[in-house]
Amino acid sequence: MSSRTEAVQEAVTHIQAWLADAPVPGEAIVRQAVVLRLLHAAGFDIWNPAEVVPEETNGAGHRADFLIRAGSGTFALELKGMTVTLSARDYQQVVTYAASEKTPWAVLTNGRVWAVLDRLHQPGGTFEEHEVLRLELGRDPQPFADDFALLFDPAVWRADGARAAVARVQAQQQRRLDEARILREKTPVVEDVQRQFGIASFALAAQAAAEMNRVTQQERDVLLGAQTPAGSAEPAGGVRFSFRALGCAAQALYLPGGTWRLLAGSQCAARRRDEPGWQKFMARRDAWLADGTLRPLDDARLELTRDLDLKSASEAAAMVCVRPVNGWDAWKDAQGRPAQHWR
């Protein structure tokens, strides 16, 4: 667990303990004791009014509780009291402010529920249909803290990586749902095998159930807690990099062993190259478009819908810009250093 995630989890734990003994807070208390505390734990400089801008009325006459600016990444944040159920009017308010600030991103929260909105999602729909992600502060602080720390990492916003972070949080949330379903549906199967054959332990019964094809190997691993399914948390030792070209923003992990993992949500140029040497590359891209790994984002860009492991820094960069590129120079870490620094 990263130090930033630990800081968010500690903040969430304190907030939960405080809420257990406090009346349900109104908007002013949510602002001070929940929102600012979590933003600070995530790494935002809440004392810098150029980064966490309070109640600024813009030229269009619109105002949100906060405008968060981290480099080129910006999102509007509107907050309500904890007794308030987020309404269509609240969605309209924060989305309208985000539009006037020319950012696609808005966040609406009552302290417990955090709705993340992308104006580019479902254009022309209702304001609520712009919601792409929802975080909810429940009894267990870890899931919320993991998601919050990943999504509200200032380095992600500075690298224009919000869309990739949303995709990864969505994957984490789906993984938790899948694990809960496996535990609910497959635990009785293993217990039945354990009783039927008089097996001494649940772990041995799970292995026996897998060998009898009563559960899959992945389901066995989830039941035993022995393995986290692929596509959830970042692998230990991975270094995160970003790359921007041709209006596309991408995020990647450089993993031990040399693999480059292009992360879900990364954008790739939709351009084609038909000259010799690019046929195999374009055939792979076409296959990924056909199976949904890549999806059209607009006329010029494609979006990666799942993490994609590639063999080199240059191959990962070429996926983004569709041109020859030295990936060791192109990919930059959170401090702006080229990947060559980590080689």
N, C-alpha and C positions, 0 to 999 in steps of 0.2 A: 504494500500500500504506500502511495507517495505521501510526502509530508503535507502536501496541499490537501489531499483527500483526508488525511488524519485531522487536519485543522478544521475542515468542514464537518467531519463527523463529531469532533469534540464540541463544535458550536451547536450542532443539531441536538446532541445529548443534553447540553445545558439549557437550550430552548425548551426541550420537552420536559425537563425537570421543573423549569420555571412555570410552564403552562399548567403542570399538574396541580400547582398550588396557587395559581393566579386566576382571577376572573378572565373571561374571554376578552382579549384586548381589542380596542378600537384601532382606527387607522394610524393615529399618531404613535401608538405603542408598537404596532406592527412595523412601522417604518424604522423606529429606533432599535427595538429589541430583536427583530427577526430579519428584516430585509438588509439593513446596513451591516448587521453582524455577519450574515452569511456572505455578502459580497466581500467584506473584509477578509473573512476566512478563505475565500476562493482566490484572493490575491489582488483584488481591485483596491486602488488607493482612494478610500472613501473620504479622505481629508483633502483631496485635490479636486477643487471645483471644476477644473478643466477635464477631468476624467469621469467623475460622478457629479453630473450637473443637476442641481436641485431646482425643480419648478421653474424652468426657463420658458417664457412665452416667446415663441418664434415669430417670424415676420408674417406668418399666415394667421396669427392670433390663437394658435393652438398651444396647449401646455400639458405636459405629463409630469408625474411626480419626480421622475429622474430621466435624464438622457445619459446613457453610459457610452463614453467614447474611449476606445482602446486602439490607438493608431487609426487605421482605416476602417476598423470594425466598430459599428455603432448599433445600439438598440435602445428603443424607448421602453421605459418601465413604469407601469401604472399599478398602484397598490390600493387595497381596500382593507377595511376592518375584517377581523377573523370571523365575525358573524355574518358577513355579507356573502351571498351566493353570487358568483360572477355572472353578469347578465349580458344580453346582446348589446345594450347601450355601453357597457364597460368595454366590450370588445371593439365597438365602433370608435370609442374615444381614443384608445391607445393605437389602433391601426391608423386612424386619421392623422394622429400626431406623427407616427412613423413615416407615413407617406409625405407629410410636409417637410420632414427632415431628409427625404430621399434615401431612407434605409428600408430594406425589406423586413427588418426584424423588430418585433415587439414582444414584450413580456407582460402578462397580467397576473397579479397574485393577490391573495388575501392572507398570505403568510403560510398557510397549509397547502394550498393548491397553487401551482405555478404553471400557467398556460403559455406555451411558446408559440408565437405566430410568425408565419412567413407570408408576406403579401404576394409573393410570386407563386404560392401554392393555391390552387383552385381560384385563379383569377376570374373575376366576374361572379363569384359565389357570395354567400353571406359572409359577414365579418367573422363569425364563429368557424366557418369552413377554412379559414386561413390557419387554424390551429394545427400544428404538425407534431406537437409533443406536449405531454402533461406529466409533471412531477408532483407527487403527493407525499407530504410528510406524515408517515404512519408511525406505528409503535416501534418498529425496527428501524433504527437510524441509518443502518449501513446502505440499503438500496438507494435511499434518497441522497445520502452523502456522496455515494459513488457517482450517481448520475449528475448531481449538481456540480461536483468538482470537475467532471469531464466537460460539461457543457459551458460552465461559466469560468473557464480558465482564460485569464486575460491574454495569454500567448496565443490561444486559438483564435480569438477575435482580432488580434493584431495581424495574424497571418491570413485573415479572411477565411478561416476554417470552420465557421459556424455550421454550415450545411453538412460538412463531414462529421462534425461532432454530434449533430442531431441524429444522423444515421447510425452512429455508433451507440448512442443512448437508446435509440429504438431497438437496436440489436440486443443490447443488454436487457431491456425490458422484456423482449420476446423470449430471450433465453430463460429468464426467471419464470415466465408463464409456462414455457415448455417443461422446465424442471418440476414446477408444481403439478402439472398434469401427469408427468411420469410418476411422481411420488404418489399421487392420488390413485392412478389407474394400475400401476405395476407393483406397488408394495403388496397388495393382496395376492397377486400372482406368485410372488416369491414366497410369501408366507404359506401359501397352499402347497408349493413344492416342498418347503421345509417340513410341514406336517406330514405330507404324503409319504416322504421317503425317510423321515426321522433324521434329518440333517441337523448337526449340532449347532451351527451358527447361521445367521442371516447372510453373512458374506459368502459362505460356501453354498448356501441355497441359491443366492443370486447367480453365482458362477454356473451352478447346475442348470438353472432356468435358462441361462444364455446358451448353454450347450444343447439344450432341448428345443431351442428356438422359441421358448415361451416369452423371452424378452430379448431385445437386441443388445449387442455389446455396449453401445452408447447408453442405453437405458440402464444396464447393469452399472456402468460407471457413475451415472447420476445417482442411482440408488445408494451406492457405496460412498458417494462423495469423493471418489478417487480422482476425478478429472473434471475440469471445467470445459464444456463444449466449445468448439472452435467458434471464433467470431464474437467472443464476449469481451473480456478485459484484455488490456495490452500485455503481451508476453514480457516476462522479466528480462531486463537487459536491453529492450528495444529503445532506440533513439528516434524521436519524432522530428520530422523535417517537413518543410513546406516548399512549394514551387508555384510560381505564377507565370503564365505565358498566354498570349492571345486571348486575354479576357477570362482565362480559366484559372481557378485556384485549386490546388491539390495538396493533400496531406499523405505522408508515407511514414512507415516505421522501417528502420534499418535493424534487422534482427541478428542475433548471434548466429554465425554460420554463413552470413552473407546474403540472406534473402531480403528482398525489398518488398514490403507489403503496402500496396497502394490502397488507401482506406476508403471505405464506403462513403459516398457523398462527394468524393473528389470529382472535379470537372475535367473533361477532355475535349479538345477541339474536334468539331465534327468534320473538318476538312479531310479530303481523300488524297492519296498519292498512288498513281498508277505506274510510275516509272520502275524499271528493273530494280530488284532488291527490296521492294516494298510489298510485293504480292502476298507473301506469307504473313506479314504483319497485318495487312488489310483483311486477309481472310480470317485471321483470329478475331479482329475487331468485329467483323460481320457476324461471326458465330456468337460473340458475346452480345451483340445487339439482338440476335434472333432468340437467345435464351433468357434475355432480360437482365443480364449482368450489366449492360449499358442501356440507358434509356435516353431518348431525346429530352433535353432541357429547354432548348430554344433552337432557332435556326443555325446557330453557330456552335453550340455546345452540347455535349453529352454528359450524363451523370452516372457514376459508378454506384450500383445498388448493393454491392457486397464487397468485402475485402478481397483483393486480388494479389496473390503472391507472384512476384516476377524475379528474374535471375540477376538483375544488375540495376545500378542506379541509373544508367543511361536508358535501359529498356523502360524503366518506370517513368522517366522524364519524357521519353518519346511517346508513351501512351497519352501524355497530357497535351503535347504540342505538335505531334505528328511531323517531326523533323529530326534530323540528326542533332544530338546534343550531348555534351559531356556532363553526365549526371552528377559526378563528384563535385563539379563546380555549380551546377544549377540548383541542387537541393540545399536549403539553408535551415539551420536549427533555430531555436527560439531566440538566440543571441545574434543571429545573422551570419553565423560562421558556415562556410561551405561544408558539405559532407566529407570532403577530403580531410578535414580536421579530425574526424572520427575514424578514419580508415585504418 
